[in-house]
């Protein structure tokens, strides 16, 4: 695809690493000056093109770009992670213009980022304590993206080896092989960085688990702001405000995302089960009697049974069913369902009272109704 674009233009290829209002920071490919193409006009060395920087640099050049009006008119959105074609670079002012966006391999809406290879879920085993329900929710959300999921548990130096083994055992039953790390003691940081090499990775997880500290350990030059743990709530305070890609020294790009404690589950009730590795394993060896089985009380169900996260599945299923009902009622002016958040972020759907049903009528309205009744009686 890149070669096809180059056949039509001598623009520069790059990756959008940050979006700021109507401006886009684009990191150009380091190997751009080495690209050669074959065409009707023969072999062309792009390193001789006047649109390239006059000197080579070991670090990828960055340009602050605008979007062509043509892209705006056709509604072409430019996201972090997009592969783009940049024209008319101004090397002195470090400016440019995005002329085209290459087709995306994938796209995430929350966070808004494209062309991701994997999701790195970062949780802490202590300070704040590890909550299985919250972890399960994050894992289901990560699985719903269709991307590879890497799970790492930070602050492993705060627990004993026996506690690590216990956590490892139940996570293996969930279908995951966690990597225990400690940013403070530099434990297994190198092991984890190997899995990030030459990939675009999204870092996600609750606030306060050490995501920013972990990124600072991988890329000391960026020096992200680190927040403290709230003593009252035993949770972290938000420090990351927007999505941005950072260049890893070993190769690859890393995206830090704003921390959030409870991601939304926006999947349908029918597809929820496939986001649990335990359920997928059961469905691989047996089938349910009904094709639309929700794995609750249906007869001859292959999924229902004694597995650790089954209760999590049932709670998420209730939420998914309520959400689907709410979507089906979007044609109404107001929804009849409201969401209430209870302890540990658990959400419960409850019916709303009918709007204005219990509101007292104004005197003006009452007078108008009496006048209407009086006219009807005279007629």
C-alpha positions as a Markdown table, in Angstrom:
| # | Residue | x | y | z |
|---|---|---|---|---|
| 1 | Unk | 0.0 | 0.0 | 0.0 |
| 2 | Unk | 2.9 | 2.4 | 0.8 |
| 3 | Unk | 4.5 | 1.8 | -2.6 |
| 4 | Unk | 1.2 | 2.6 | -4.3 |
| 5 | Unk | 1.0 | 5.9 | -2.5 |
| 6 | Unk | 4.6 | 6.7 | -3.4 |
| 7 | Unk | 3.9 | 6.1 | -7.1 |
| 8 | Unk | 1.5 | 9.0 | -7.1 |
| 9 | Unk | 3.3 | 11.4 | -4.8 |
| 10 | Unk | 6.8 | 12.2 | -3.5 |
| 11 | Unk | 5.3 | 13.2 | -0.1 |
| 12 | Unk | 6.7 | 11.8 | 3.1 |
| 13 | Unk | 5.3 | 9.0 | 5.2 |
| 14 | Unk | 4.9 | 9.3 | 8.9 |
| 15 | Unk | 2.9 | 8.4 | 11.9 |
| 16 | Unk | 0.6 | 10.7 | 13.9 |
| 17 | Unk | 1.9 | 10.7 | 17.5 |
| 18 | Unk | -0.3 | 13.4 | 19.0 |
| 19 | Unk | -3.4 | 15.5 | 18.2 |
| 20 | Unk | -3.6 | 19.0 | 19.6 |
| 21 | Unk | -6.7 | 20.9 | 18.6 |
| 22 | Unk | -6.5 | 21.2 | 14.8 |
| 23 | Unk | -2.8 | 20.4 | 14.7 |
| 24 | Unk | -1.1 | 17.0 | 14.4 |
| 25 | Unk | 2.4 | 16.0 | 15.4 |
| 26 | Unk | 3.7 | 13.6 | 12.8 |
| 27 | Unk | 6.8 | 11.5 | 13.3 |
| 28 | Unk | 8.4 | 10.8 | 9.9 |
| 29 | Unk | 9.9 | 7.5 | 9.0 |
| 30 | Unk | 13.6 | 7.2 | 9.7 |
| 31 | Unk | 14.1 | 5.0 | 6.7 |
| 32 | Unk | 12.2 | 7.4 | 4.4 |
| 33 | Unk | 15.4 | 8.6 | 2.7 |
| 34 | Unk | 16.3 | 5.0 | 1.9 |
| 35 | Unk | 13.0 | 4.2 | 0.1 |
| 36 | Unk | 13.2 | 3.6 | -3.6 |
| 37 | Unk | 10.4 | 2.8 | -6.0 |
| 38 | Unk | 10.1 | 1.3 | -9.4 |
| 39 | Unk | 7.8 | 2.8 | -12.0 |
| 40 | Unk | 7.4 | 3.8 | -15.6 |
| 41 | Unk | 10.1 | 6.5 | -15.1 |
| 42 | Unk | 12.6 | 4.0 | -13.7 |
| 43 | Unk | 14.2 | 3.9 | -10.3 |
| 44 | Unk | 13.9 | 7.1 | -8.3 |
| 45 | Unk | 16.0 | 7.8 | -5.1 |
| 46 | Unk | 13.8 | 9.7 | -2.7 |
| 47 | Unk | 16.8 | 10.8 | -0.8 |
| 48 | Unk | 17.5 | 13.3 | -3.6 |
| 49 | Unk | 14.1 | 14.8 | -3.4 |
| 50 | Unk | 14.0 | 18.5 | -2.3 |
| 51 | Unk | 11.2 | 17.7 | 0.1 |
| 52 | Unk | 13.5 | 15.7 | 2.4 |
| 53 | Unk | 15.5 | 17.2 | 5.2 |
| 54 | Unk | 19.0 | 18.3 | 4.1 |
| 55 | Unk | 20.8 | 16.1 | 6.6 |
| 56 | Unk | 20.1 | 12.7 | 8.1 |
| 57 | Unk | 19.4 | 12.3 | 11.8 |
| 58 | Unk | 19.4 | 9.2 | 13.9 |
| 59 | Unk | 16.2 | 10.4 | 15.6 |
| 60 | Unk | 12.9 | 10.5 | 13.6 |
| 61 | Unk | 12.1 | 14.1 | 12.5 |
| 62 | Unk | 8.8 | 15.6 | 13.9 |
| 63 | Unk | 6.6 | 18.0 | 12.0 |
| 64 | Unk | 3.6 | 20.0 | 13.3 |
| 65 | Unk | 1.0 | 19.5 | 10.6 |
| 66 | Unk | -2.4 | 20.8 | 9.6 |
| 67 | Unk | -5.0 | 18.8 | 7.7 |
| 68 | Unk | -5.7 | 19.6 | 4.0 |
| 69 | Unk | -9.1 | 21.2 | 3.4 |
| 70 | Unk | -10.0 | 18.4 | 1.1 |
| 71 | Unk | -9.7 | 15.8 | 3.9 |
| 72 | Unk | -11.9 | 18.1 | 6.1 |
| 73 | Unk | -14.5 | 18.3 | 3.4 |
| 74 | Unk | -14.8 | 14.6 | 2.9 |
| 75 | Unk | -14.9 | 14.1 | 6.7 |
| 76 | Unk | -11.6 | 12.2 | 7.0 |
| 77 | Unk | -10.7 | 12.1 | 10.6 |
| 78 | Unk | -7.0 | 12.0 | 11.6 |
| 79 | Unk | -6.2 | 10.0 | 14.7 |
| 80 | Unk | -3.2 | 9.2 | 16.8 |
| 81 | Unk | -1.5 | 6.2 | 15.2 |
| 82 | Unk | -2.6 | 7.0 | 11.7 |
| 83 | Unk | -0.2 | 6.5 | 8.9 |
| 84 | Unk | -0.3 | 9.7 | 6.8 |
| 85 | Unk | 1.3 | 11.3 | 3.8 |
| 86 | Unk | 2.9 | 14.7 | 4.5 |
| 87 | Unk | 3.4 | 17.3 | 1.8 |
| 88 | Unk | 5.2 | 20.7 | 1.6 |
| 89 | Unk | 7.4 | 20.2 | 4.7 |
| 90 | Unk | 8.9 | 23.4 | 6.1 |
| 91 | Unk | 12.1 | 22.2 | 7.8 |
| 92 | Unk | 13.0 | 25.5 | 9.2 |
| 93 | Unk | 9.6 | 26.0 | 10.9 |
| 94 | Unk | 9.1 | 22.2 | 11.4 |
| 95 | Unk | 5.7 | 22.4 | 9.7 |
| 96 | Unk | 3.8 | 20.4 | 7.1 |
| 97 | Unk | 0.4 | 19.4 | 5.7 |
| 98 | Unk | -1.3 | 16.0 | 5.9 |
| 99 | Unk | -2.4 | 15.2 | 2.3 |
| 100 | Unk | -3.8 | 11.7 | 2.8 |
| 101 | Unk | -4.5 | 9.1 | 5.5 |
| 102 | Unk | -3.6 | 5.5 | 4.7 |
| 103 | Unk | -6.2 | 2.8 | 5.4 |
| 104 | Unk | -6.3 | 1.7 | 9.1 |
| 105 | Unk | -5.6 | -1.8 | 10.2 |
| 106 | Unk | -7.9 | -1.2 | 13.2 |
| 107 | Unk | -9.3 | 1.6 | 15.3 |
| 108 | Unk | -10.2 | 2.1 | 19.0 |
| 109 | Unk | -12.7 | 4.7 | 20.1 |
| 110 | Unk | -11.7 | 4.9 | 23.7 |
| 111 | Unk | -8.9 | 5.8 | 23.6 |
| 112 | Unk | -9.1 | 7.3 | 20.1 |
| 113 | Unk | -6.1 | 5.6 | 18.4 |
| 114 | Unk | -5.5 | 3.6 | 15.2 |
| 115 | Unk | -3.3 | 0.8 | 14.0 |
| 116 | Unk | -2.6 | -0.7 | 17.4 |
| 117 | Unk | -0.9 | -4.1 | 17.7 |
| 118 | Unk | -1.6 | -5.0 | 21.4 |
| 119 | Unk | -3.0 | -3.7 | 24.7 |
| 120 | Unk | -0.8 | -3.7 | 27.8 |
| 121 | Unk | -2.9 | -3.8 | 30.9 |
| 122 | Unk | -1.1 | -2.5 | 34.0 |
| 123 | Unk | -2.4 | -3.3 | 37.4 |
| 124 | Unk | -0.9 | -3.1 | 40.9 |
| 125 | Unk | -0.9 | -6.0 | 43.3 |
| 126 | Unk | -0.8 | -3.5 | 46.2 |
| 127 | Unk | -1.3 | 0.2 | 46.9 |
| 128 | Unk | -4.0 | 0.3 | 45.5 |
| 129 | Unk | -5.0 | -3.4 | 46.2 |
| 130 | Unk | -5.8 | -5.7 | 43.3 |
| 131 | Unk | -9.6 | -6.0 | 42.8 |
| 132 | Unk | -10.6 | -9.1 | 40.8 |
| 133 | Unk | -13.9 | -7.6 | 39.6 |
| 134 | Unk | -12.2 | -4.4 | 38.3 |
| 135 | Unk | -9.4 | -6.5 | 36.7 |
| 136 | Unk | -12.0 | -8.8 | 35.1 |
| 137 | Unk | -13.8 | -5.8 | 33.6 |
| 138 | Unk | -10.7 | -4.4 | 32.1 |
| 139 | Unk | -9.8 | -7.8 | 30.6 |
| 140 | Unk | -13.2 | -8.2 | 29.0 |
| 141 | Unk | -13.0 | -4.7 | 27.5 |
| 142 | Unk | -9.5 | -5.4 | 26.2 |
| 143 | Unk | -10.6 | -8.7 | 24.7 |
| 144 | Unk | -13.5 | -7.0 | 22.9 |
| 145 | Unk | -11.0 | -5.0 | 20.8 |
| 146 | Unk | -9.7 | -8.1 | 19.1 |
| 147 | Unk | -6.1 | -7.2 | 20.0 |
| 148 | Unk | -3.5 | -9.2 | 21.8 |
| 149 | Unk | -3.6 | -8.6 | 25.5 |
| 150 | Unk | -0.5 | -8.5 | 27.7 |
| 151 | Unk | -1.1 | -8.4 | 31.5 |
| 152 | Unk | 1.5 | -7.0 | 33.9 |
| 153 | Unk | 1.2 | -6.6 | 37.6 |
| 154 | Unk | 3.3 | -3.7 | 39.1 |
| 155 | Unk | 4.6 | -3.2 | 42.7 |
| 156 | Unk | 5.4 | -6.9 | 43.0 |
| 157 | Unk | 8.1 | -6.0 | 45.5 |
| 158 | Unk | 5.3 | -5.1 | 48.1 |
| 159 | Unk | 4.0 | -8.7 | 48.3 |
| 160 | Unk | 5.6 | -12.0 | 49.2 |
| 161 | Unk | 6.6 | -14.8 | 46.8 |
| 162 | Unk | 3.7 | -16.9 | 48.1 |
| 163 | Unk | 1.2 | -14.2 | 47.4 |
| 164 | Unk | 2.6 | -13.8 | 43.9 |
| 165 | Unk | 2.2 | -17.6 | 43.3 |
| 166 | Unk | -1.5 | -17.4 | 44.5 |
| 167 | Unk | -2.3 | -14.5 | 42.2 |
| 168 | Unk | -0.5 | -16.2 | 39.3 |
| 169 | Unk | -2.5 | -19.5 | 39.8 |
| 170 | Unk | -5.9 | -17.9 | 39.7 |
| 171 | Unk | -5.0 | -15.7 | 36.7 |
| 172 | Unk | -3.8 | -18.8 | 34.8 |
| 173 | Unk | -7.2 | -20.2 | 35.4 |
| 174 | Unk | -8.6 | -17.1 | 33.9 |
| 175 | Unk | -6.5 | -17.8 | 30.8 |
| 176 | Unk | -3.7 | -15.2 | 31.3 |
| 177 | Unk | 0.0 | -15.5 | 32.1 |
| 178 | Unk | 0.8 | -12.3 | 34.0 |
| 179 | Unk | 4.2 | -10.7 | 34.2 |
| 180 | Unk | 5.1 | -9.4 | 37.7 |
| 181 | Unk | 7.1 | -6.2 | 37.6 |
| 182 | Unk | 8.3 | -3.5 | 39.9 |
| 183 | Unk | 9.2 | -0.1 | 38.5 |
| 184 | Unk | 10.6 | 0.9 | 41.9 |
| 185 | Unk | 13.0 | -2.1 | 42.1 |
| 186 | Unk | 13.4 | -2.5 | 38.3 |
| 187 | Unk | 12.1 | -6.0 | 38.3 |
| 188 | Unk | 11.3 | -7.6 | 34.9 |
| 189 | Unk | 11.2 | -4.3 | 33.1 |
| 190 | Unk | 13.6 | -5.6 | 30.4 |
| 191 | Unk | 11.5 | -8.8 | 30.0 |
| 192 | Unk | 8.4 | -6.7 | 29.4 |
| 193 | Unk | 10.1 | -4.3 | 27.0 |
| 194 | Unk | 10.9 | -7.2 | 24.7 |
| 195 | Unk | 7.2 | -7.7 | 24.1 |
| 196 | Unk | 6.8 | -4.1 | 23.1 |
| 197 | Unk | 9.6 | -4.0 | 20.5 |
| 198 | Unk | 8.5 | -2.9 | 17.0 |
| 199 | Unk | 4.8 | -2.7 | 17.9 |
| 200 | Unk | 2.3 | 0.0 | 18.7 |
| 201 | Unk | 1.1 | -0.7 | 22.2 |
| 202 | Unk | -1.7 | 0.9 | 24.2 |
| 203 | Unk | -1.1 | 1.1 | 28.0 |
| 204 | Unk | -4.3 | 0.9 | 30.0 |
| 205 | Unk | -5.3 | 0.4 | 33.5 |
| 206 | Unk | -6.7 | 2.1 | 36.6 |
| 207 | Unk | -5.3 | 5.3 | 37.9 |
| 208 | Unk | -2.4 | 5.0 | 40.4 |
| 209 | Unk | -1.1 | 1.6 | 39.4 |
| 210 | Unk | 2.2 | 3.0 | 38.0 |
| 211 | Unk | 1.5 | 3.4 | 34.3 |
| 212 | Unk | 3.3 | 6.7 | 34.0 |
| 213 | Unk | 6.2 | 5.5 | 36.2 |
| 214 | Unk | 6.5 | 2.4 | 34.0 |
| 215 | Unk | 6.7 | 4.6 | 30.9 |
| 216 | Unk | 9.3 | 6.8 | 32.5 |
| 217 | Unk | 11.4 | 3.7 | 33.3 |
| 218 | Unk | 11.2 | 2.7 | 29.6 |
| 219 | Unk | 11.7 | 6.2 | 28.2 |
| 220 | Unk | 13.4 | 8.4 | 30.8 |
| 221 | Unk | 13.6 | 11.4 | 28.5 |
| 222 | Unk | 9.8 | 12.0 | 28.4 |
| 223 | Unk | 9.5 | 12.5 | 32.2 |
| 224 | Unk | 5.7 | 12.0 | 32.6 |
| 225 | Unk | 4.1 | 13.5 | 35.6 |
| 226 | Unk | 3.3 | 10.9 | 38.3 |
| 227 | Unk | 0.4 | 11.2 | 40.8 |
| 228 | Unk | 0.1 | 10.0 | 44.3 |
| 229 | Unk | -2.4 | 7.5 | 45.7 |
| 230 | Unk | -5.5 | 8.9 | 47.4 |
| 231 | Unk | -5.4 | 7.8 | 51.0 |
| 232 | Unk | -9.2 | 8.1 | 51.4 |
| 233 | Unk | -10.2 | 6.1 | 48.3 |
| 234 | Unk | -7.0 | 3.9 | 48.0 |
| 235 | Unk | -7.1 | 4.8 | 44.3 |
| 236 | Unk | -4.8 | 6.8 | 42.0 |
| 237 | Unk | -5.4 | 10.4 | 40.9 |
| 238 | Unk | -5.6 | 11.0 | 37.1 |
| 239 | Unk | -2.3 | 12.4 | 35.7 |
| 240 | Unk | -2.6 | 11.5 | 32.0 |
| 241 | Unk | -4.9 | 13.8 | 30.1 |
| 242 | Unk | -4.7 | 12.8 | 26.5 |
| 243 | Unk | -3.5 | 10.1 | 24.2 |
| 244 | Unk | 0.1 | 10.4 | 22.9 |
| 245 | Unk | 2.5 | 8.0 | 21.2 |
| 246 | Unk | 6.1 | 7.8 | 22.6 |
| 247 | Unk | 9.1 | 6.4 | 20.7 |
| 248 | Unk | 10.6 | 3.4 | 22.5 |
| 249 | Unk | 14.5 | 3.2 | 22.5 |
| 250 | Unk | 14.3 | -0.5 | 21.5 |
| 251 | Unk | 11.9 | 0.2 | 18.6 |
| 252 | Unk | 8.1 | 0.6 | 18.6 |
| 253 | Unk | 5.6 | 3.1 | 19.9 |
| 254 | Unk | 3.9 | 3.3 | 23.3 |
| 255 | Unk | 0.6 | 5.1 | 23.9 |
| 256 | Unk | -0.2 | 6.3 | 27.4 |
| 257 | Unk | -4.0 | 6.7 | 28.0 |
| 258 | Unk | -6.0 | 8.6 | 30.6 |
| 259 | Unk | -6.6 | 6.3 | 33.6 |
| 260 | Unk | -10.1 | 5.3 | 34.3 |
| 261 | Unk | -11.4 | 3.0 | 37.0 |
| 262 | Unk | -14.4 | 1.4 | 35.2 |
| 263 | Unk | -14.3 | 1.0 | 31.4 |
| 264 | Unk | -17.7 | 0.8 | 29.7 |
| 265 | Unk | -18.7 | -2.6 | 28.3 |
| 266 | Unk | -20.4 | -1.9 | 25.0 |
| 267 | Unk | -20.7 | -5.4 | 23.6 |
| 268 | Unk | -23.9 | -7.3 | 22.9 |
| 269 | Unk | -25.2 | -10.0 | 25.3 |
| 270 | Unk | -24.7 | -12.7 | 22.6 |
| 271 | Unk | -21.0 | -11.9 | 22.1 |
| 272 | Unk | -20.0 | -11.4 | 25.8 |
| 273 | Unk | -19.0 | -15.0 | 26.4 |
| 274 | Unk | -16.3 | -15.1 | 23.8 |
| 275 | Unk | -14.4 | -12.3 | 25.7 |
| 276 | Unk | -13.8 | -14.8 | 28.5 |
| 277 | Unk | -11.0 | -17.2 | 27.7 |
| 278 | Unk | -12.5 | -19.8 | 30.1 |
| 279 | Unk | -15.8 | -19.7 | 28.1 |
| 280 | Unk | -14.0 | -19.9 | 24.8 |
| 281 | Unk | -12.2 | -23.0 | 26.0 |
| 282 | Unk | -15.5 | -24.6 | 26.9 |
| 283 | Unk | -17.1 | -23.7 | 23.6 |
| 284 | Unk | -14.2 | -25.2 | 21.7 |
| 285 | Unk | -14.9 | -28.7 | 23.0 |
| 286 | Unk | -18.7 | -28.6 | 23.2 |
| 287 | Unk | -21.7 | -26.7 | 21.9 |
| 288 | Unk | -24.8 | -25.3 | 23.5 |
| 289 | Unk | -28.2 | -26.6 | 22.4 |
| 290 | Unk | -29.4 | -23.2 | 21.4 |
| 291 | Unk | -27.5 | -20.9 | 19.0 |
| 292 | Unk | -28.6 | -17.8 | 20.9 |
| 293 | Unk | -27.8 | -19.3 | 24.4 |
| 294 | Unk | -26.9 | -16.6 | 26.9 |
| 295 | Unk | -25.4 | -19.2 | 29.3 |
| 296 | Unk | -27.7 | -18.5 | 32.3 |
| 297 | Unk | -30.4 | -21.1 | 32.8 |
| 298 | Unk | -30.8 | -22.6 | 29.3 |
| 299 | Unk | -30.7 | -26.4 | 29.2 |
| 300 | Unk | -27.7 | -28.2 | 27.8 |
| 301 | Unk | -25.4 | -25.1 | 28.1 |
| 302 | Unk | -21.7 | -25.8 | 27.5 |
| 303 | Unk | -20.6 | -22.6 | 29.3 |
| 304 | Unk | -22.6 | -22.5 | 32.5 |
| 305 | Unk | -20.7 | -24.2 | 35.3 |
| 306 | Unk | -18.2 | -23.9 | 38.1 |
| 307 | Unk | -15.6 | -21.6 | 36.8 |
| 308 | Unk | -14.2 | -18.7 | 38.9 |
| 309 | Unk | -15.4 | -15.7 | 36.8 |
| 310 | Unk | -18.8 | -17.1 | 36.0 |
| 311 | Unk | -20.4 | -14.7 | 38.5 |
| 312 | Unk | -18.6 | -11.8 | 36.8 |
| 313 | Unk | -20.0 | -13.0 | 33.5 |
| 314 | Unk | -23.5 | -13.0 | 34.9 |
| 315 | Unk | -23.2 | -9.4 | 36.2 |
| 316 | Unk | -21.7 | -8.2 | 32.9 |
| 317 | Unk | -24.5 | -10.0 | 31.1 |
| 318 | Unk | -27.1 | -8.2 | 33.1 |
| 319 | Unk | -25.5 | -4.9 | 32.3 |
| 320 | Unk | -25.2 | -5.8 | 28.6 |
| 321 | Unk | -28.9 | -6.8 | 28.4 |
| 322 | Unk | -30.0 | -3.5 | 30.1 |
| 323 | Unk | -27.8 | -1.5 | 27.8 |
| 324 | Unk | -29.3 | -3.2 | 24.7 |
| 325 | Unk | -32.8 | -2.5 | 26.0 |
| 326 | Unk | -31.8 | 1.1 | 26.4 |
| 327 | Unk | -30.4 | 1.3 | 22.9 |
| 328 | Unk | -33.7 | -0.2 | 21.6 |
| 329 | Unk | -35.6 | 2.6 | 23.3 |
| 330 | Unk | -33.4 | 5.5 | 21.9 |
| 331 | Unk | -36.3 | 6.4 | 19.6 |
| 332 | Unk | -38.2 | 7.7 | 22.7 |
| 333 | Unk | -37.5 | 11.2 | 23.8 |
| 334 | Unk | -36.2 | 10.1 | 27.1 |
| 335 | Unk | -34.9 | 6.8 | 28.3 |
| 336 | Unk | -36.8 | 4.8 | 30.9 |
| 337 | Unk | -33.6 | 3.4 | 32.4 |
| 338 | Unk | -31.0 | 5.1 | 34.5 |
| 339 | Unk | -27.6 | 3.8 | 35.7 |
| 340 | Unk | -26.6 | 3.8 | 39.3 |
| 341 | Unk | -23.0 | 3.2 | 40.3 |
| 342 | Unk | -22.5 | 1.3 | 43.6 |
| 343 | Unk | -19.5 | 0.0 | 45.6 |
| 344 | Unk | -16.3 | -0.8 | 43.7 |
| 345 | Unk | -17.8 | 0.7 | 40.5 |
| 346 | Unk | -20.5 | -1.9 | 40.0 |
| 347 | Unk | -23.3 | -0.6 | 37.8 |
| 348 | Unk | -27.0 | -1.3 | 38.2 |
| 349 | Unk | -29.8 | -0.3 | 35.9 |
| 350 | Unk | -33.0 | 1.0 | 37.4 |
| 351 | Unk | -36.3 | 2.3 | 35.8 |
| 352 | Unk | -36.8 | 6.0 | 35.8 |
| 353 | Unk | -40.0 | 7.7 | 37.0 |
| 354 | Unk | -42.0 | 9.1 | 34.1 |
| 355 | Unk | -40.9 | 12.7 | 33.4 |
| 356 | Unk | -43.3 | 15.5 | 34.5 |
| 357 | Unk | -45.8 | 12.9 | 35.7 |
| 358 | Unk | -45.6 | 14.1 | 39.3 |
| 359 | Unk | -45.0 | 17.8 | 38.5 |
| 360 | Unk | -47.8 | 20.2 | 39.6 |
| 361 | Unk | -49.5 | 22.0 | 36.8 |
| 362 | Unk | -49.0 | 25.7 | 36.6 |
| 363 | Unk | -51.9 | 28.1 | 37.3 |
| 364 | Unk | -51.8 | 29.3 | 33.7 |
| 365 | Unk | -52.1 | 25.7 | 32.4 |
| 366 | Unk | -55.0 | 25.1 | 34.8 |
| 367 | Unk | -56.8 | 28.2 | 33.7 |
| 368 | Unk | -56.4 | 27.3 | 30.0 |
| 369 | Unk | -57.8 | 23.8 | 30.7 |
| 370 | Unk | -60.8 | 25.3 | 32.5 |
| 371 | Unk | -61.5 | 27.8 | 29.7 |
| 372 | Unk | -61.3 | 24.9 | 27.2 |
| 373 | Unk | -63.8 | 22.9 | 29.2 |
| 374 | Unk | -66.1 | 26.0 | 29.5 |
| 375 | Unk | -66.1 | 26.5 | 25.7 |
| 376 | Unk | -66.9 | 22.8 | 25.1 |
| 377 | Unk | -69.8 | 23.0 | 27.6 |
| 378 | Unk | -71.3 | 26.0 | 25.8 |
| 379 | Unk | -71.1 | 24.3 | 22.4 |
